[in-house]
Amino acid sequence: QVQLVESGGGLVQAGGSLRLSCAVSGRSFSSYAMGWFRQAPGKERESVAAISRSGSTTYYAPSVKDRFTVSGDNAKNTVYLQMNSLKPEDTAVYYCAAASIFDRRTVLPDGIDYDVWGQGTQVTVSS
């Protein structure tokens, strides 16, 4: 059974950067489509970014496009979310998720498609 562990969250000032990591254990992350999601207090979970099994296709929510970048490192079996130009509205608990799918190029923006979730990491952006 694959397990996901997020890290890299913290407190940062507006305009700053953070890089979140999602360490995948139990199986190569290239077997999964991967996604990043976030949930702020009192709000529903929302999709942030997603990457296909091959890494060739990515998806970004409009609110983070051109600021966030999702990538993977096969050698470390880790998926990253580089977050630049952070805004207070980016404050949330960030989760990574994995979906076992056949197609290597499909991205899955919808959380309902994911099978496995990490425990989350808190990101707080101060103004």
Phi, psi and chi 1 to 4 in degrees:
 res  aa     phi    psi   chi1   chi2   chi3   chi4
   1 GLN       -  128.5  175.9   71.5    9.5      -
   2 VAL   -73.3  144.8   66.5      -      -      -
   3 GLN  -127.1  146.0  -69.2 -174.5  -36.5      -
   4 LEU  -123.0  133.3  -50.1  176.8      -      -
   5 VAL  -130.6  115.7  178.0      -      -      -
   6 GLU   -88.0  151.7  -57.8   96.7  -26.7      -
   7 SER  -155.3  169.4   61.3      -      -      -
   8 GLY   103.7   -4.7      -      -      -      -
   9 GLY   -71.1  171.7      -      -      -      -
  10 GLY   164.5 -165.9      -      -      -      -
  11 LEU  -104.1  130.1  173.8   63.2      -      -
  12 VAL  -142.8  151.2   64.3      -      -      -
  13 GLN   -79.3  155.3  -71.7 -171.5  -27.2      -
  14 ALA   -55.2  137.2      -      -      -      -
  15 GLY    93.0  -12.3      -      -      -      -
  16 GLY   -83.2 -174.4      -      -      -      -
  17 SER  -132.4  153.0  -61.7      -      -      -
  18 LEU  -143.8  152.6  -76.7  173.9      -      -
  19 ARG  -122.8  117.6 -172.2  178.1   75.8  161.4
  20 LEU   -89.3  143.6  -55.5 -176.0      -      -
  21 SER  -119.0  146.4  -59.8      -      -      -
  22 CYS  -128.8  101.2  174.9      -      -      -
  23 ALA   -81.9  126.8      -      -      -      -
  24 VAL  -104.7  128.0 -178.3      -      -      -
  25 SER  -126.8  153.2   62.6      -      -      -
  26 GLY   100.6  -24.9      -      -      -      -
  27 ARG  -168.8  156.0 -163.0  170.6  178.1 -174.9
  28 SER   -65.7  136.2  170.4      -      -      -
  29 PHE   -67.4  -16.1   80.7   84.3      -      -
  30 SER   -69.3   -7.2   62.3      -      -      -
  31 SER   -83.7   -6.0  -60.7      -      -      -
  32 TYR  -129.4  146.6  -61.2   89.6      -      -
  33 ALA   -78.2  137.8      -      -      -      -
  34 MET  -118.1  150.2  -58.7  -66.9  -64.5      -
  35 GLY  -143.3  155.7      -      -      -      -
  36 TRP  -116.8  135.9  -75.4   96.9      -      -
  37 PHE  -133.5  164.8  -62.0   81.6      -      -
  38 ARG  -145.5  155.1   66.3 -173.1 -178.2 -172.3
  39 GLN  -141.8  120.0 -172.7  166.6   20.4      -
  40 ALA   -93.4  156.8      -      -      -      -
  41 PRO   -56.1  129.9  -26.1   35.3      -      -
  42 GLY    77.5    4.1      -      -      -      -
  43 LYS  -120.8  161.2  -65.0 -172.3  176.8 -179.2
  44 GLU   -76.2  156.3  -67.5 -172.3   -6.1      -
  45 ARG   -63.4  140.2 -177.7 -176.4   65.5 -160.5
  46 GLU  -132.1  151.4   63.3  174.1  -15.4      -
  47 SER   -74.7  139.9  176.6      -      -      -
  48 VAL  -110.9  -53.6  175.7      -      -      -
  49 ALA  -158.3  159.3      -      -      -      -
  50 ALA  -149.0  154.4      -      -      -      -
  51 ILE  -139.2  142.3 -172.0  166.8      -      -
  52 SER   -75.6  170.0   63.7      -      -      -
  53 ARG   -57.7  -41.1  -73.6 -177.8   54.5 -165.6
  54 SER   -77.7  -16.1   66.4      -      -      -
  55 GLY    81.6   -1.5      -      -      -      -
  56 SER   -83.6  -16.1   61.5      -      -      -
  57 THR  -124.9  133.8  -48.3      -      -      -
  58 THR  -132.4  160.3   54.8      -      -      -
  59 TYR  -134.5  141.7  160.9   83.3      -      -
  60 TYR  -133.4  139.1  -63.3   96.4      -      -
  61 ALA   -65.2  146.1      -      -      -      -
  62 PRO   -54.9  -31.7  -27.8   35.6      -      -
  63 SER   -71.4  -17.0   59.5      -      -      -
  64 VAL  -119.6   -5.7  -53.6      -      -      -
  65 LYS   -58.2  137.7 -169.2  172.3  175.0   60.9
  66 ASP    76.1   -1.4  -62.2  -33.3      -      -
  67 ARG  -116.3  -34.5  -62.0 -169.9  -62.9  123.7
  68 PHE  -108.6  149.7  -69.4   11.0      -      -
  69 THR  -137.3  128.5  -57.2      -      -      -
  70 VAL  -102.3  138.9   59.8      -      -      -
  71 SER  -154.3  168.8   62.3      -      -      -
  72 GLY  -135.1  152.0      -      -      -      -
  73 ASP  -123.5  107.2 -175.2  -29.6      -      -
  74 ASN   -63.9  -37.6  -75.3  -57.3      -      -
  75 ALA   -63.6  -34.5      -      -      -      -
  76 LYS   -98.4   -3.7  -63.9 -176.5  177.4 -179.4
  77 ASN    50.9   47.5 -147.1   28.9      -      -
  78 THR  -134.7  141.2  -61.5      -      -      -
  79 VAL  -110.0  141.4  177.7      -      -      -
  80 TYR  -119.2  155.2  -59.4  100.1      -      -
  81 LEU  -131.0  104.0 -176.1   67.5      -      -
  82 GLN   -84.7  122.9  177.5   67.5   44.3      -
  83 MET  -119.1  115.2  -54.6 -173.7  -63.5      -
  84 ASN  -114.6  164.0  -60.6  -33.0      -      -
  85 SER    49.1   48.9  -58.0      -      -      -
  86 LEU   -65.5  146.5  -77.5  161.5      -      -
  87 LYS  -121.6  156.2  -55.0  174.4 -179.4 -179.9
  88 PRO   -55.1  -31.5  -29.7   37.0      -      -
  89 GLU   -72.7   -5.9   50.9  -96.6   43.6      -
  90 ASP   -83.4   -6.1  -66.2  -41.5      -      -
  91 THR   -61.9  125.0  -64.9      -      -      -
  92 ALA  -178.6  171.1      -      -      -      -
  93 VAL   -88.3  128.3  177.3      -      -      -
  94 TYR  -104.4  134.2  -77.0   70.5      -      -
  95 TYR  -122.8  142.9  -60.2   89.7      -      -
  96 CYS  -105.2  156.6   69.2      -      -      -
  97 ALA  -145.8  154.8      -      -      -      -
  98 ALA  -127.4  140.2      -      -      -      -
  99 ALA  -127.8  125.5      -      -      -      -
 100 SER   -82.7  106.5 -179.4      -      -      -
 101 ILE  -132.8  162.1   62.5  171.0      -      -
 102 PHE   -83.4  -46.4  177.5   77.0      -      -
 103 ASP   -68.7  132.6 -169.7   89.7      -      -
 104 ARG   -83.5   -9.5  -69.6 -179.8   53.5   81.3
 105 ARG  -111.1   -2.4  -65.9  169.0  -66.2  179.6
 106 THR   -80.3  134.8  -63.7      -      -      -
 107 VAL  -106.4  149.9  -73.0      -      -      -
 108 LEU  -125.0   94.2  -60.6  172.3      -      -
 109 PRO   -72.4  -20.4  -14.7   28.4      -      -
 110 ASP   -92.5  126.7 -164.2  -23.2      -      -
 111 GLY   -61.3  -24.2      -      -      -      -
 112 ILE   -64.6  -18.6 -162.2  170.7      -      -
 113 ASP   -84.4   -4.9  -66.9  -44.2      -      -
 114 TYR   -96.9  143.4  -72.7   84.8      -      -
 115 ASP   -97.8  -34.2  -50.7  -60.3      -      -
 116 VAL  -128.0  138.1 -176.8      -      -      -
 117 TRP  -128.5  147.0  -66.7   79.5      -      -
 118 GLY   -82.4 -178.7      -      -      -      -
 119 GLN   -87.4  -14.4   83.4  -69.9  -11.6      -
 120 GLY    97.0  154.1      -      -      -      -
 121 THR  -137.8  136.6 -174.5      -      -      -
 122 GLN   -82.1  131.9  175.7   70.6   46.4      -
 123 VAL  -120.3  123.9  171.4      -      -      -
 124 THR  -124.4  123.9  -56.9      -      -      -
 125 VAL  -113.1  118.1 -175.8      -      -      -
 126 SER   -92.3  149.1   62.8      -      -      -
 127 SER   -89.8      -   57.2      -      -      -
